[in-house]
């Protein structure tokens, strides 16, 4: 698999390694989860400026730079289903792997991230 334009090979290797240990779903699978009212916490791990420009309705914002520090306060039950998204699914994979290492047992990375959410018909907020 070649690295997407703009992603360095070292970063891509790190992401691919993380993806080998985590669960990942696409936007259609996430829409099914929402439609079936499957309980979960949607977490936007993008930067504050990205969040301010728009985000998925109902998402909790815990940027990649702070999620490990703050997750246990915001989501103390480590079996809670967490769906993480970023811009495209790379940073969320890294964060999902970090949370897995912290003992969270039901963490999912949304492949396609914010770009997929924007085109999905799911409600957005600004």
N, C-alpha and C positions, 0 to 999 in steps of 0.2 A: 504494500500500500504506500503510495507516495504521499508526502506531506502536503496538506493544503497550502495554497499560496499564502505567504506571509508567516508560516510556521516553520521555525528552524528544526532541523533534524533531531537535535538533542531534546527539545521540548516534545516533539512528536513521539520519540522513543519513550520518554517518561510517561506520556499519556497512554500509549499503547500498553505499557507495563501495568499501569493502574487499571486499565480496562480489562486486563486478564483476570482481575480479582473482584470486580464489581458487577452489579446488575445494571443493565442499561435498557431503556425502553425508547421507542420512537413516539412521535406526537400522536399517532393514531391509537397506540396502546394507552397513552396518557388520557386521551379523550374518552376512551372506554372506561378507564378508571374513574374519571369524573362523572360520566353518565351513570355508572353503577353505584355512585355515592360511596366508593371505597374510601374509608377514612385514611387521610394522609395529611402531612404538612408539606406544602410547596415552599421551597426556599430558593430565593434568588440570590446567587452568590456573586453577582456582578458588582462593580464599583458603584459608589454612591451616585456619581454623575450618570452612569448608565441607568440606574434605578430611577433617578429623577426624570429622565427623558421618557420613561414609560416602563410598565411592568405588568405581569399577569395579575389580574384581580385576585385579592385575597392572599397573595404571596407574602412571606416573611422575608425581610432583607437581612442577610448575614453575609457580608462580603467575604471573599476568599481569604482576605488578610486577617479576618477576626473570627471566622466560623469555629475554629478549634477552641479558641478562648471562650466564646460565649454560648456555644451550643448546649452545654449541660445546664445552663441557667434557663435558656429559652425552651428547651425540649429535654427535660430530665429523664424521661423514660426511654431507655435505650432500645426498646423493641418497637417504638413508634415508627410507622412507615414514613420515610422522608423522601421526597422527590426534589432533587437539586437541579437547577438550571443556570446556565451562564449564557454567553452569546451564541455559542454553537455546540457545546457539549464537551469541550476539552477541559476547561477549568473545573467544571462540575464533576468530571471523572476523577480528577486529582483530589478534589474535596471529598467525594464519596469514599475514596480509598482511605483518606486520613480519618474520616469518621468511623469507617470499618475498623481501623486500627485502634480507635478509642473505645471500641466495644459496641457501637451501634450496629444492630443486626438486620435492619430492614431499610437500607439506604439504596436509592435508585438514582442514576444519572439520566437526565433527559437528553437523548441524542438530538441534535439540531437546535437545542436551547431556545433562546429568545427569538431567533429568526423563525423557527418552526412555530412557536406560540403565536407570533404576529400573524401568520397566514392561516391559523387553525380555526378561526371563528370563536375561540374562547374569549371571554371578557377580559379587557385590558383596563388599566388605570394609569393616570398620569399625575 
